[in-house]
Amino acid sequence: MILVFFWKIKARYIPWAILHMGLDRLALARRSDVKFWKLLGAGKGETFTPRDADILRWGLLVVVDKDSEIANSKIIKRWNKKSQSQFSAQLSPISVNGAWSKKSPFDQIPKATNDWSGKVVAITRARIKWRKNVIFWNSVPPVTTSLHSSPGLISAIGIGEAPIGLQGTFSIWESGEAVKNFAYSGAAHKEAIKATHRHAWYAEEMFARFALIESRGSL
């Protein structure tokens, strides 16, 4: 089971959030029901530089056993208590290309049916080569501008495992067709694909689409 949580915390809890981005790693690593996890920072997803960061917004993606009670765990309850708004979702993979931290964490999760007609979540994630960061930052803005104005997009945010170098996006779409139209028909995105091959700026990358099984709150 794939679960995603995002929280917008109250400003006075910023130091607490930064601390728990470290401490919660230990708690998650000890849980036998957690097979894969990523604690995430979040932002506007416009330039993928540190100035995009929203220090009030934080997230967690986990792959857990089907009968996991992590949604009712102390970790989640603590974040809920410190937040002014929350978003949570259960996902089922449709297609996954690439790896995340040299792993394929979604391979063992039952896939959504081929005729899935509901909302779709797209997650992009990349490890950017350090010497390529400036080139990447200069090339990305046209793509993110087209993303945020794409037909069928419900909402989108930037996600990151670190302030620099481990960046991605989390977006919700009305349909799989809307995602495909953005990925394969948009001029800015097609140019970005060409630039990716030209500059080889990724050390690792992943593009995945998921069926949005259920969700609560607002992203």
C-alpha positions in Angstrom: 0.0 0.0 0.0 1.3 3.4 -0.9 0.4 6.3 1.3 1.3 10.0 1.0 0.9 12.7 3.6 1.5 16.5 3.3 1.2 19.0 6.1 1.2 22.8 6.2 2.5 23.4 9.7 2.0 26.4 12.0 4.9 28.9 11.7 5.9 28.5 15.3 6.6 24.8 14.7 9.3 25.3 12.0 12.2 24.4 14.3 10.2 21.3 15.4 9.6 20.2 11.8 13.3 20.6 10.9 14.3 18.5 13.9 11.7 15.8 13.1 12.9 15.5 9.5 15.9 13.9 11.2 14.3 12.1 14.2 11.4 10.5 12.3 13.9 8.7 10.1 14.8 6.6 13.1 11.2 5.8 13.9 10.4 4.9 10.3 13.4 2.7 10.0 12.4 0.7 13.1 8.9 -0.1 11.8 8.5 -3.6 10.4 5.4 -2.6 8.4 7.3 0.1 6.5 9.0 -1.2 3.3 10.1 2.2 1.8 9.8 5.7 3.0 10.8 9.3 2.1 10.5 12.3 4.3 10.0 15.3 2.0 10.3 19.0 2.0 8.0 20.9 -0.4 7.8 24.0 -2.4 6.4 25.8 -5.4 8.3 23.6 -7.9 9.1 26.6 -10.2 12.9 26.8 -10.3 14.0 23.8 -8.1 16.4 26.0 -6.3 16.4 26.6 -2.5 14.3 29.8 -3.0 11.4 27.6 -4.1 11.2 26.0 -0.6 8.1 26.4 1.5 9.3 25.9 5.1 5.7 25.5 6.3 5.0 22.5 4.1 6.4 19.0 4.7 5.5 15.5 3.5 6.0 11.8 3.8 5.6 9.0 1.3 5.6 5.4 2.6 5.1 1.9 1.1 3.6 -0.2 3.9 2.0 -3.6 4.5 -1.7 -3.7 3.6 -2.8 -4.0 7.2 -0.4 -1.2 8.4 -1.7 1.2 11.1 0.8 3.9 10.3 -1.9 6.4 9.5 -2.8 6.2 13.2 0.8 6.1 14.4 2.5 8.6 16.7 4.5 10.0 13.8 1.4 11.0 11.8 -0.5 12.2 14.8 2.3 14.5 15.9 2.5 16.1 12.4 -1.3 16.4 12.3 -1.3 18.2 15.7 1.4 20.7 14.6 -0.3 21.4 11.2 -3.0 23.9 10.1 -3.9 21.8 7.1 -3.3 18.3 5.9 -3.5 16.2 2.8 -3.4 12.4 2.7 -3.8 9.9 -0.1 -3.7 6.2 -1.0 -2.1 5.4 -4.4 -1.9 2.4 -6.7 0.8 2.3 -9.4 -0.2 2.6 -13.1 3.3 2.9 -14.6 6.8 3.5 -13.1 9.9 4.3 -15.1 13.3 4.6 -13.3 14.4 4.1 -9.8 14.3 6.0 -6.5 17.5 5.8 -4.4 18.5 2.7 -6.5 15.3 0.9 -5.5 12.0 0.0 -7.2 9.7 0.4 -4.2 6.4 0.2 -6.1 7.0 -3.1 -7.9 5.3 -5.3 -5.3 2.2 -3.1 -5.1 -0.8 -4.4 -7.1 -1.3 -2.2 -10.1 -4.4 -0.2 -10.9 -6.6 -1.6 -13.7 -5.7 -0.6 -17.3 -9.0 1.1 -17.7 -8.6 3.4 -14.6 -10.6 6.5 -15.3 -10.3 8.4 -12.1 -7.8 11.0 -10.9 -4.1 10.4 -11.4 -1.1 11.4 -9.4 2.2 11.9 -11.2 5.5 11.9 -9.3 8.8 12.9 -10.9 12.0 12.6 -9.0 15.6 13.1 -9.9 19.1 13.1 -8.5 20.8 15.9 -10.3 24.6 15.7 -10.9 26.2 18.5 -8.8 28.2 19.9 -11.7 24.9 20.2 -13.7 22.8 22.1 -11.2 23.1 25.5 -12.7 22.3 24.2 -16.2 19.3 22.4 -14.8 18.0 25.4 -13.0 18.3 27.6 -16.1 16.4 25.0 -18.2 13.5 24.1 -15.9 11.4 27.3 -15.5 9.6 27.0 -18.9 8.6 23.4 -18.1 7.2 24.3 -14.7 5.3 27.3 -16.1 3.6 25.0 -18.6 3.0 22.4 -15.9 1.1 24.8 -13.7 -1.0 26.0 -16.6 -1.7 22.6 -18.1 -5.3 21.5 -18.9 -6.5 18.9 -16.5 -4.1 19.7 -13.7 -5.7 19.9 -10.3 -2.7 20.9 -8.2 1.1 20.5 -8.2 3.9 21.2 -5.7 7.6 20.7 -5.8 9.1 18.0 -3.5 12.7 17.4 -2.3 14.7 15.1 -0.2 17.4 17.8 0.2 17.6 21.5 -0.4 19.7 20.9 -3.6 20.1 18.0 -5.9 17.2 15.7 -5.0 14.2 17.4 -6.6 10.9 16.4 -8.0 7.2 17.2 -8.4 4.0 15.8 -7.0 0.9 16.6 -9.1 -2.7 15.6 -9.2 -4.6 15.4 -12.5 -8.2 14.9 -13.7 -7.2 11.9 -15.8 -4.3 9.9 -17.2 -4.9 11.4 -20.6 -4.2 14.9 -19.1 -0.9 13.7 -17.8 0.0 12.2 -21.2 -0.9 15.4 -23.0 1.4 17.4 -20.8 4.3 14.9 -21.0 4.2 14.2 -24.7 2.4 17.1 -26.4 3.7 20.2 -24.6 6.5 22.0 -26.4 8.3 23.0 -23.2 8.3 19.5 -21.9 9.5 18.0 -25.2 12.4 20.5 -25.2 13.3 19.6 -21.7 13.4 15.9 -22.7 15.9 16.8 -25.4 17.9 18.9 -23.0 18.0 16.0 -20.6 19.6 13.8 -23.2 21.9 16.6 -24.4 23.2 17.6 -21.0 22.8 14.3 -19.1 22.1 16.2 -15.9 20.5 13.3 -14.0 22.4 10.7 -12.0 19.1 8.9 -11.4 15.5 9.7 -12.4 12.0 8.4 -12.0 8.7 9.2 -13.6 5.6 7.4 -12.2 1.8 7.6 -12.5 -0.6 6.4 -9.9 -4.3 5.9 -9.5 -5.6 8.2 -6.8 -7.6 5.6 -4.8 -8.7 8.0 -2.1 -7.7 11.3 -0.6 -8.5 13.7 2.2 -7.8 17.3 2.6 -6.3 19.8 0.1 -2.8 19.7 -1.4 
